[in-house]
Amino acid sequence: MDHPLIDLINARIERAEKDGAFDNLPGAGQPLPPCDDPENAVMTRILKDNGAVPEFVTLSRTLADLRAELLDTADRTERKRLLTEMSLLEARIEIARKG
C-alpha cells in the first residue's frame, strides 16, 4: 500500500518538472561521486557538509599529538603515562572503526 501523500508528492514533482525547476542544476549531466557506503550516503554527506568527522578520525588526531609529545618528552614517568594513554587510544580507534 502506498503512502497516502504519494499522489500529492508525485503531482508536485511533475509540476516542478514542467515549470523547469530541475533545469540547469549544478552538476547536471555529471557522474555521481563514488560512494563507499551507499546505505549511509545521505547521513555521511550531511555530516561532512556540517564539518563532522568520524570518531576514529578525531581519536587518530589525538594519537598523533601524543606521539609528537612522546618524542619531546625525556621524563620516564611522563613517557610511561603517554605510552599507556596511546595504547588505550589505539584500542578505542579499533573499536570506533569496527562500529
C-alpha positions in Angstrom: 0.0 0.0 0.0 1.4 3.4 -1.0 1.7 6.3 1.4 -1.4 8.5 1.5 0.6 11.5 0.3 2.3 9.7 -2.6 -0.1 11.1 -5.2 0.4 14.7 -4.0 4.1 14.3 -3.9 4.2 12.9 -7.5 1.9 15.8 -8.7 4.2 18.4 -7.1 7.3 16.8 -8.7 5.6 16.7 -12.1 4.6 20.3 -11.8 8.1 21.3 -10.8 9.5 19.4 -13.8 7.0 21.3 -16.2 8.0 24.6 -14.6 11.7 23.9 -15.2 12.7 23.7 -11.5 15.1 20.9 -12.3 16.7 22.5 -15.3 20.3 23.7 -15.1 21.0 22.3 -11.7 24.7 22.3 -10.5 26.3 19.0 -11.6 23.6 18.2 -14.1 24.9 15.6 -16.6 27.9 14.8 -14.4 28.5 11.3 -13.0 27.7 10.8 -9.3 30.7 10.8 -7.0 31.9 7.3 -5.9 30.2 6.0 -2.8 31.9 3.6 -0.4 28.8 3.2 1.8 25.6 3.6 -0.2 23.4 2.7 2.8 24.7 5.7 4.8 25.5 8.0 1.9 23.0 10.7 2.9 24.0 10.7 6.5 27.7 10.8 5.6 27.1 13.7 3.3 25.1 15.7 5.9 27.9 15.1 8.5 30.6 16.1 6.0 28.8 19.2 4.9 28.5 20.3 8.6 32.1 19.6 9.4 31.6 16.5 11.5 34.3 13.8 11.3 34.1 10.1 12.4 35.2 9.4 15.9 38.2 7.3 14.8 39.5 10.3 12.9 39.3 12.5 16.0 41.0 9.8 18.0 43.7 9.3 15.4 44.5 13.0 15.5 44.8 12.9 19.3 47.1 9.8 19.0 49.3 11.7 16.5 49.5 14.6 19.0 50.5 12.2 21.8 53.2 10.6 19.6 54.7 14.0 18.9 54.6 14.8 22.7 56.3 11.5 23.4 59.2 12.4 21.1 59.7 15.6 23.0 59.5 14.1 26.5 62.5 12.8 28.4 60.9 12.2 31.8 60.4 8.4 32.2 57.2 8.8 34.3 55.7 11.1 31.7 56.7 8.8 28.9 55.1 5.8 30.6 51.9 7.8 31.1 51.9 8.8 27.4 52.5 5.2 26.2 49.6 4.0 28.4 47.3 6.7 27.0 48.4 5.9 23.5 47.7 2.2 24.0 44.2 3.0 25.2 43.6 5.3 22.3 44.7 2.7 19.8 42.2 0.3 21.3 39.4 2.9 21.1 40.3 3.6 17.5 39.9 0.0 16.5 36.6 -0.2 18.3 35.4 3.0 16.6 36.5 1.7 13.1 34.5 -1.5 13.6 31.5 0.3 15.0 
